[in-house]
Amino acid sequence: MCETYLHDARVEASFSVDQSYHNRAIDYILLDPARLLQVLINLLTNAIKFTRDSRKRHITILLGASLKQPSSGLGKVSYIRRRESRAEQPSGEWGTGKEVFLQFDVSDTG
């Protein structure tokens, strides 16, 4: 879906994995893939809109990971603090591994 938008707008995109992800030695992550995909599509389509009229047309997506909730992102993003009243997830439903915070940094030339 996004590949068509990228092609039509003549925008190049690249994806890379930050060392922070590799340092965690993550084998797999249990998550809601539909929700993550929707967020990434929204970020990418917004970046395409702002980049399509630029002289240089490039979008970069960077994936990082942290075992602690980060206070800022890989770029210049700040995070909202987690609510203390958050109910814990049932351990069996989401596995027994460590909680991991994924970070996606989407930057464009627009």
N, C-alpha and C positions, 0 to 999 in steps of 0.2 A: 504494500500500500504506500508506504513512505518512499519507496524506491521510485515509484512513478512520479510523485511530487518532486523529488530531488532531480530526476531526469528532466522533467518538463521545465523546471526553473533553472536548469543548468547549474545546479549547486553540487559541489563535491562534499562528501561527508567521510569522516574517519572515526574509528572507534579504537580506543586503547584501554588497557588495564593498568591501573596505577600499581606501583610496588606495594602499597599498603594492602591491596587485595592478595597479592602473592605471599606477603609476609604472614598472612593468617593461615596459610596452607588449607584453604577451604576445599573440601571435596564436593559438597553439594549444599544447597540451601533450600529449606522448605519455605515457600512463600506463595502468595496468590498471584500466579502468572498473568491472569487477565487484568488485574488491577495495575500491576507493574507495567505491562505492555501499554495500557491506556495512558498512564502517566508519561511514559517515554514517547509515545506517539504525539501527545499534546505538546511536549517540550520540543520535539523535532519539527512539528508542523509550524509552531510559533517561530522557531529559528529560521525556517525556510521563508516565512512571510517577511521577516526583517532582512534577510540576506539576498533575496531574489533580485533586488534592484541595486545591489552594491557592485562596485567594479570588481572586487575580489569576492568570490562566492565559495565560502568554505565553512563547514560546521564540524566541530570536534566534540565527541562524546568520550568522557573519561570515567571509568568505573573504579571506585575505591571501596575499602571496607575498614571497619573499626569494631573492636569489641566493646568500646565505650561510646555512649552517645556523644558525637562530636559537638563542639561549641561553634565551629565554623566549618565550611566545606573546603573542598580542594581548591576552589577559586575564592571568591569573596562573599560566599553565602553564609548567612547566620541562621542558626536553628532556633526554633521555639522550644523552650524547656518542656520536658515531659511532665504531664500532670502526675502528682504523687498518688492520686486516688485511682490510678489505672489498675483495673482488675488483672490479675495474673492469668495467663492462658493455661488451659488444662495441659499438663505435661505430655500426655499421650497423643493428643491431637496434632501437635506441632513438633514432636520428636523430643529428644532428651539432650540435644547438643547445646552449645552456647548461643546466646543471642548475638546476632551480628547486625551491624548498621551498615547498609549499603549506601554509597554516595555516588550520585551521577552528576557530573559537571558537564553541562551543555553550553558550549560557547560558539559564537558565530561572528562573522566579519561584517554583519549588518549594522 
